[in-house]
Amino acid sequence: MESLKIALVSDWYFPKIGGVAIHVHNLAIHLRKMGHEVSIVTNALTNGKEGELQKYGIDLIKVPGLIKDGINLSMIAKSSNSLVEYLKGFDVVHAQHAFTPLSLKSIPAGNKVGALTLVTNHSVEFENFSILNGFSKMSYSYFKMYLGQVKVGIGVSKASVSFLRKFTNAPIVEIPNGVNIERFNGRGREWGTRNILYVGRLEPRKGVNYLISAMKFVEGKLTIVGDGSMRKVLKMQAKKLGVEDKVEFLGFISQEELILLYKKSEVFVLPSLSEAFGIVLLEAMASEVPVIGTSVGGIPEIIGDAGIIVPPRDSKALANAINAILSNQKTAKRLGKLGRKRVERLYSWDVVAERTERLYRGELGDSDTNV
C-alpha cells in the first residue's frame, strides 16, 4: 500500500508536559516507522524534541501565535483559513485534544484541503486547563460547531468516547493510549523497598492530597514526581499531618530517571478524581509495578484485574490498598506480572499505531475499518 501523508495537530505538545504530548510524540514516531510521512503541527514554542524528530524524519510545523501554557491563543480568534496553507497536501489531518483551539480549527481546515479529518479526545470533562477553562464552560455550541465537522472521532477510553459523543454525530471508536514496552520493563526490579510512587501533575483533579493523607496509615516512602499549582499546598499538608519525612517531592525528572524509579517502587498509585486515561498507569504496569487507581473515568478499564481499584476521595481505602500490597510480596509480584501481560496485549505502541493506521486506511477506502 502507498504511504500516507499524516498531520498530527495539537496545541498540547512539548515543552507542555502531560499525556497528550507523550501520545502525539509516540504516535508520530510509530506511524513514521510504518513508512508514512508524518508531521506534527503545533505551537511555536521551542520544545526540545526537534533533534529527535529530525532523526526519525518527522517534520515539525510551528504555527505562530500568542502562546500561554502551551495553547495557541491566537487560534481562538483566527479563522480556520489561517491553517489551510499549513495543511495542504495531507491525506490525514488528525487533531489531538479535542477542546483546544489549534486542534478545533484544524478540522474545517483539513476538510477544506480534502483530507480525512479525525480528532482524538483525551478528556472526560472540562478540566482546569488554565486559560481555556472559563472559555470551555461558556459555550458547548462552539465545540459542537467544530467537532460536528469531523469525519471520525477517537476516544482513548470508554469514558472519553462517551464525552465526545456530546459534541458530534460522527462515528467514534475507542483506541487507547500506548506505552513503549521496550523502555518500560520489569528487568532489574527491586522488591522490599516499601517505596510508593505517584507520577503526574499536581492539580486538584489528581487527588494527590488524599494520597498524602493516606500516608498517616502507611509505613513507607511516597515519592511524588511532577509539578503543578498545588505543590506548595501539598507540601504544607504533609508537614501539618506529620508525614513530611515520608513524602518526597522530586518535581519533573528525565525519562531515564523515571524508568529507574519505577524499578525501585513497590506500588504505584493514581488517586485521581477525574481521569480520561492515565498513561502513567501503563508505564507502571509495563514496569511490573503493582498499581492502585480510583474508580473514575478510564482507570478501571486500564487496570482490569491487574491491580486494585478504590473509591475516589477515600484516603483510608488508599491506605488499605497500599498496605495490602506492601504486606504481601507474593501478591505484589503476581499483580506486577498481570499488569505487564495486559499492557503487552492491549497497550503497546505497536498495537495502538497499527489500529490507528487501520482506521485511517478504512476511512480512506483502502481496507476494512475494523480496529
Secondary structure, 3 states (H helix, E strand, C coil): CCCCEEEEECCCCCCCCCHHHHHHHHHHHHHHHCCCEEEEEEECCCCCCHHHHHHHCCEEEEECCCEECCEECHHHHCCCHHHHHHHCCCCEEEEECCCCHHHHHHHHHHHHCCCEEEEEECCCCCCCCCCHHHHHHHCHHHHHHHHCCCCEEEECCHHHHHHHCCCCCCCEEECCCCECCCCCCCCCCCCCCCEEEEECCCCHHHCHHHHHHHHHHCCCEEEEEECCCCHHHHHHHHHHHCCHHHEEEEECCCHHHHHHHHHCCCEEEECCCCCCCCHHHHHHHHCCCCEEEECCCCHHHHHCCCEEEECCCCHHHHHHHHHHHHCCHHHHHHHHHHHHHHHHHHCEHHHHHHHHHHHHHHHCCCCCCCC
